[in-house]
Amino acid sequence: MLDDLNELRTLQQVLASGSLTAAANAMGVSLAVVSKRLATLERRTGVRLVNRTTRRLSPTEEGARLMVEIDRVLEAIRQGEELLATGRDEPVGTLRVSAPVSFGRRHVAPILGELTRRYPQLTISLSLDDKMVDVVGGAMDVAIRIGGGLVDSSAAMRKIADNSRILVASPAYLDRRGRPSVPSDLRNHDLLRYGDSVAPWRLHGRDGTIESIPAPARMRVDNGDALHDWCIAGLGIMLKSTIDVGHDLAAGRLEHVLPDWNGGDLPIVALFPDRANMTRKARVFLEAMVSAFQESPRK
């Protein structure tokens, strides 16, 4: 039975430190104590939890699976201890958030920064990556993504804000190349695209009409910020979320192209493991996100 918290904390520290000696130093105990706790834990579980090499310790497959649960248990205990110590139901511990690179830097990071000023017991681990992450497996507390239907049904989802994609370009580019008046005019323009997709742009008209427009890229890139910079520099037309271009439209750096057409709805959503057992820190973060977009829509 895994009921010795010292053993669980020791495994956590060993894997975080990468060596038994470093773990012993971090915990303020002897190397012998760390070795004994690890050996006892492996004996209790009946499996090897740590791969031992001359360079660095790493979890076995079984150890990695166990660590997901250990992290959850120890975090819950820490939150309980903090609640008893402070007498307040405020977020404590490490909040692990994943977000797309550009959106995360512009919108998520500032909100997380404000939360750390408001709640002194809260720490943040923010991962900026355009790829999906496993929230159900415990790697993240919350994943913020643009667009719904991005994860299997075992994850819970909450909409943060409405959002759609629109066509934009710099005024200088449009002055030079002309302003499209109908979707087919895009065939005569330089188009900027994210990633390696070659699919046509599917544009939705205000009257319900849908047009599929071939969109060969004059320039393409796998980074949203670089794409944004190209567009502002006058290199072409891009299809981008209103949430990302609102400030540039307001400042006149970008101009809305074909305003009667858009690329479809892509709401900002939060994905998390379990709605019923959501931690206080995750709940506070989601409420802060929703509030921020309600008070100051990025459109």
C-alpha positions as CSV (number, residue, x, y, z in Angstrom):
1,M,0.0,0.0,0.0
2,L,1.4,3.4,-1.0
3,D,0.8,5.2,2.2
4,D,4.2,6.6,3.0
5,L,4.3,10.2,1.8
6,N,8.1,10.5,2.4
7,E,8.6,7.7,-0.2
8,L,6.3,9.4,-2.7
9,R,8.0,12.8,-2.1
10,T,11.4,11.1,-2.5
11,L,10.5,9.6,-5.9
12,Q,9.2,12.9,-7.0
13,Q,12.5,14.6,-6.0
14,V,14.7,11.9,-7.4
15,L,13.1,12.3,-10.8
16,A,13.1,16.1,-10.6
17,S,16.8,16.2,-9.6
18,G,18.0,13.4,-11.9
19,S,20.2,11.7,-9.3
20,L,20.0,10.2,-5.8
21,T,22.7,12.6,-4.5
22,A,21.0,15.7,-5.8
23,A,17.7,14.5,-4.3
24,A,19.3,13.9,-0.9
25,N,20.8,17.3,-0.9
26,A,17.5,19.0,-1.9
27,M,15.6,17.1,0.8
28,G,18.2,17.6,3.5
29,V,18.7,13.8,4.2
30,S,21.5,11.3,3.6
31,L,22.0,9.4,0.4
32,A,21.3,6.2,2.3
33,V,17.9,7.4,3.3
34,V,17.0,8.3,-0.3
35,S,18.2,5.0,-1.5
36,K,16.2,3.1,1.1
37,R,13.0,5.0,0.5
38,L,13.2,4.4,-3.3
39,A,14.0,0.7,-2.8
40,T,11.1,0.3,-0.4
41,L,8.7,2.0,-2.8
42,E,9.7,-0.2,-5.6
43,R,9.3,-3.2,-3.4
44,R,5.8,-2.1,-2.4
45,T,4.7,-1.6,-6.1
46,G,6.4,-4.7,-7.3
47,V,7.9,-2.9,-10.3
48,R,11.0,-0.9,-11.2
49,L,10.2,2.8,-11.1
50,V,13.5,4.4,-12.1
51,N,16.0,3.7,-14.8
52,R,19.5,3.9,-13.4
53,T,22.3,5.0,-15.7
54,T,25.7,6.5,-15.1
55,R,24.5,9.9,-16.4
56,R,21.0,10.5,-15.1
57,L,18.0,8.8,-13.5
58,S,14.8,8.7,-15.5
59,P,11.3,7.1,-14.9
60,T,10.4,3.8,-16.3
61,E,7.1,3.5,-18.1
62,E,5.5,2.4,-14.8
63,G,7.3,5.1,-12.9
64,A,6.0,7.8,-15.3
65,R,2.4,6.6,-14.9
66,L,2.8,6.5,-11.1
67,M,4.3,10.0,-11.0
68,V,1.2,11.5,-12.6
69,E,-0.9,10.3,-9.7
70,I,1.8,11.1,-7.1
71,D,2.0,14.7,-8.4
72,R,-1.8,15.0,-8.1
73,V,-1.8,13.6,-4.6
74,L,1.0,15.7,-3.2
75,E,-0.4,18.8,-4.8
76,A,-3.8,18.1,-3.2
77,I,-2.1,17.6,0.2
78,R,-0.1,20.9,-0.3
79,Q,-3.3,22.8,-1.1
80,G,-5.0,21.4,2.0
81,E,-2.0,22.3,4.2
82,E,-2.0,25.8,2.8
83,L,-5.7,26.2,3.3
84,L,-5.4,25.2,6.9
85,A,-2.4,27.5,7.4
86,T,-3.9,30.6,5.8
87,G,-7.6,30.0,6.6
88,R,-8.5,31.3,3.2
89,D,-9.7,29.4,0.1
90,E,-7.2,30.9,-2.3
91,P,-5.2,29.2,-5.0
92,V,-1.9,27.6,-4.0
93,G,0.7,25.4,-5.6
94,T,1.8,25.2,-9.2
95,L,-0.7,25.9,-12.0
96,R,0.5,24.2,-15.2
97,V,-0.9,25.9,-18.3
98,S,-0.4,25.2,-22.0
99,A,-1.3,27.7,-24.7
100,P,-0.5,28.4,-28.4
101,V,2.7,30.4,-28.9
102,S,1.4,33.7,-30.2
103,F,-1.9,33.8,-28.3
104,G,-0.3,32.6,-25.1
105,R,2.4,35.3,-25.2
106,R,0.0,38.1,-25.9
107,H,-3.1,37.1,-23.9
108,V,-2.4,34.2,-21.4
109,A,1.0,35.2,-20.0
110,P,-0.2,38.7,-18.8
111,I,-3.2,37.2,-17.0
112,L,-1.0,34.6,-15.3
113,G,1.4,37.3,-14.3
114,E,-1.5,39.3,-12.7
115,L,-2.6,36.1,-10.8
116,T,0.8,35.7,-9.2
117,R,0.6,39.3,-7.9
118,R,-2.8,38.7,-6.5
119,Y,-2.1,35.3,-4.9
120,P,1.3,35.0,-3.2
121,Q,1.0,31.2,-2.7
122,L,0.5,30.5,-6.4
123,T,3.3,29.5,-8.8
124,I,3.1,29.2,-12.6
125,S,4.4,26.9,-15.2
126,L,3.4,28.1,-18.7
127,S,4.2,26.0,-21.8
128,L,3.8,27.8,-25.2
129,D,3.3,25.2,-27.9
130,D,1.0,25.1,-30.9
131,K,0.6,21.3,-30.6
132,M,-2.0,19.6,-28.5
133,V,-1.1,18.4,-25.0
134,D,-2.5,15.6,-22.8
135,V,-4.6,17.3,-20.1
136,V,-6.4,14.0,-19.1
137,G,-3.0,12.3,-18.4
138,G,-2.1,15.0,-15.9
139,A,0.7,16.8,-17.9
140,M,-1.2,20.1,-17.6
141,D,-4.0,21.6,-15.4
142,V,-5.4,23.6,-18.3
143,A,-4.8,23.8,-22.0
144,I,-6.0,26.9,-23.8
145,R,-6.6,26.4,-27.5
146,I,-8.2,28.2,-30.5
147,G,-11.1,26.2,-31.9
148,G,-13.4,23.5,-30.5
149,G,-13.5,19.8,-31.1
150,L,-9.7,19.5,-30.5
151,V,-9.6,16.7,-28.0
152,D,-11.2,13.4,-27.2
153,S,-14.4,13.3,-25.2
154,S,-12.6,12.4,-21.9
155,A,-11.5,16.0,-21.5
156,A,-13.8,18.7,-20.2
157,M,-14.1,21.9,-22.2
158,R,-15.2,25.5,-21.4
159,K,-15.5,28.3,-23.9
160,I,-13.5,31.4,-23.0
161,A,-14.5,33.7,-25.8
162,D,-16.1,33.8,-29.2
163,N,-13.6,34.2,-32.1
164,S,-13.5,33.9,-35.9
165,R,-10.9,34.1,-38.6
166,I,-10.8,37.1,-41.0
167,L,-8.7,38.2,-43.9
168,V,-6.3,41.1,-43.2
169,A,-3.5,42.9,-44.9
170,S,-1.5,46.1,-44.3
171,P,-2.9,49.3,-45.9
172,A,0.4,49.7,-47.8
173,Y,0.0,46.3,-49.4
174,L,-3.6,47.0,-50.4
175,D,-2.7,50.5,-51.8
176,R,-0.1,48.8,-53.9
177,R,-2.0,45.7,-55.1
178,G,-5.6,46.7,-54.8
179,R,-8.4,45.8,-52.5
180,P,-10.3,42.6,-53.2
181,S,-14.0,43.1,-53.6
182,V,-15.1,39.4,-54.0
183,P,-13.4,36.2,-52.8
184,S,-12.2,35.2,-56.3
185,D,-10.1,38.3,-56.4
186,L,-7.7,36.6,-53.9
187,R,-6.3,34.6,-56.8
188,N,-4.4,37.7,-57.9
189,H,-2.8,38.4,-54.5
190,D,0.1,37.2,-52.4
191,L,-1.2,35.0,-49.7
192,L,0.5,34.3,-46.4
193,R,-0.1,30.9,-44.7
194,Y,0.6,29.2,-41.4
195,G,2.0,25.7,-41.3
196,D,2.1,23.3,-44.2
197,S,-1.6,23.2,-45.1
198,V,-2.5,23.4,-48.8
199,A,-6.3,23.2,-48.3
200,P,-8.4,25.9,-49.9
201,W,-9.6,28.8,-47.7
202,R,-13.3,28.2,-46.9
203,L,-15.0,31.6,-46.6
204,H,-18.4,32.2,-45.1
205,G,-20.5,35.1,-46.4
206,R,-22.9,37.1,-44.2
207,D,-25.8,35.8,-46.3
208,G,-24.8,32.2,-45.5
209,T,-22.9,31.6,-48.8
210,I,-19.8,29.5,-48.5
211,E,-17.0,29.8,-51.1
212,S,-13.9,27.6,-51.3
213,I,-10.9,29.6,-52.6
214,P,-7.6,28.0,-53.6
215,A,-5.0,29.6,-51.5
216,P,-1.5,28.8,-52.7
217,A,1.0,30.4,-50.3
218,R,3.5,33.0,-51.6
219,M,5.1,32.7,-48.1
220,R,4.4,30.2,-45.3
221,V,5.8,29.7,-41.8
222,D,5.2,27.5,-38.8
223,N,5.2,30.4,-36.3
224,G,2.2,32.7,-35.9
225,D,4.2,35.7,-34.8
226,A,6.4,35.6,-37.9
227,L,3.3,35.3,-40.1
228,H,1.8,38.3,-38.3
229,D,5.0,40.3,-38.9
230,W,5.1,39.5,-42.6
231,C,1.5,40.8,-43.0
232,I,2.2,44.0,-41.2
233,A,5.3,44.5,-43.3
234,G,3.1,44.5,-46.4
235,L,4.0,41.1,-47.9
236,G,0.5,39.8,-48.4
237,I,-2.9,38.8,-47.1
238,M,-3.4,36.4,-44.2
239,L,-6.3,34.6,-42.6
240,K,-6.0,35.2,-38.9
241,S,-8.1,35.1,-35.7
242,T,-9.9,38.3,-34.8
243,I,-8.5,37.7,-31.3
244,D,-5.0,38.2,-32.7
245,V,-5.4,41.1,-35.0
246,G,-7.9,43.3,-33.1
247,H,-5.3,45.7,-31.7
248,D,-3.6,46.1,-35.1
249,L,-6.9,46.8,-36.8
250,A,-7.7,49.5,-34.3
251,A,-4.2,51.0,-34.6
252,G,-4.4,51.0,-38.5
253,R,-1.5,48.7,-38.9
254,L,-3.8,46.2,-40.6
255,E,-7.0,46.5,-42.6
256,H,-9.9,44.1,-42.8
257,V,-10.1,42.5,-46.3
258,L,-13.5,41.4,-47.6
259,P,-15.3,42.4,-44.4
260,D,-18.5,40.6,-45.5
261,W,-16.6,37.3,-45.4
262,N,-14.9,35.3,-42.7
263,G,-13.1,32.0,-42.2
264,G,-15.6,30.5,-39.8
265,D,-15.9,30.4,-36.0
266,L,-12.9,29.3,-33.9
267,P,-13.8,30.0,-30.2
268,I,-11.1,30.3,-27.5
269,V,-11.6,27.2,-25.3
270,A,-10.1,25.8,-22.2
271,L,-9.5,22.0,-21.8
272,F,-9.0,20.4,-18.5
273,P,-9.2,16.9,-17.0
274,D,-12.3,16.9,-14.8
275,R,-14.9,19.6,-14.3
276,A,-16.2,18.1,-11.0
277,N,-12.8,17.9,-9.4
278,M,-11.3,21.1,-10.8
279,T,-8.7,22.6,-8.5
280,R,-9.1,26.0,-7.0
281,K,-6.1,27.4,-8.9
282,A,-7.5,26.2,-12.3
283,R,-10.9,27.6,-11.5
284,V,-9.5,31.0,-10.6
285,F,-7.4,31.1,-13.8
286,L,-10.4,30.3,-16.0
287,E,-12.5,32.9,-14.3
288,A,-9.8,35.5,-14.9
289,M,-9.6,34.5,-18.6
290,V,-13.3,34.8,-19.1
291,S,-13.4,38.1,-17.2
292,A,-10.6,39.6,-19.3
293,F,-12.2,38.8,-22.6
294,Q,-15.6,40.1,-21.4
295,E,-14.2,43.4,-20.2
296,S,-11.9,44.0,-23.1
297,P,-12.8,41.9,-26.2
298,R,-9.9,41.4,-28.6
299,K,-11.8,42.3,-31.7
